[in-house]
């Protein structure tokens, strides 16, 4: 959601940018789930919405995960308590779990079957992915961003911004 008067969530503000990306990921996850209801009545439109959402998650979503795992987490780890380190470890494990479910969902979407069980299998995978990400994103929004804002210096945030730009440039 855009907040009137709030600074825009650009790469210049990497923590805010990551949070804004969470909203875009949530929108695509909702589309993946909601499209299942239309696979039988308007298959072509539903498959196109699914394709576009998968494309977003394969590109921008993958960059987002890389931003966290390659830039944010390594800078935070030396500054974290044992409990906070376990929390970041759990986020990385959730990334792996989400990738597994996402791969399953993509396989289903890339070769949609005409059998009666396809829609149910697709819908179940989409719901599992969205459910995992809802909890994951909530934890990142409520805990990870607080840690990042509290523990990272302006220089470190600048380095993260630079790395994020480089990732997107090439």
TALINTA-V793071 format. One record per pair of residues at least 6 apart in sequence whose C-alpha atoms are under 6 Angstrom apart, sorted by sequence separation. I is the first residue (numbers start at 1). J is the second residue. D is the distance in Angstrom with one decimal. If there is no record, write none. Layout:
BEGIN
i=<I,I>
j=<J,J>
d=<D,D>
END
This chain:
BEGIN
i=<11,9,10,39,9,38,35,32,105,28,36,71,33,32,29,14,12,11>
j=<17,16,17,46,17,46,46,50,125,53,123,160,126,126,130,161,161,161>
d=<5.7,5.1,5.3,5.6,4.6,5.7,5.0,5.5,5.8,5.1,5.5,5.6,5.2,6.0,5.5,5.7,5.7,5.5>
END
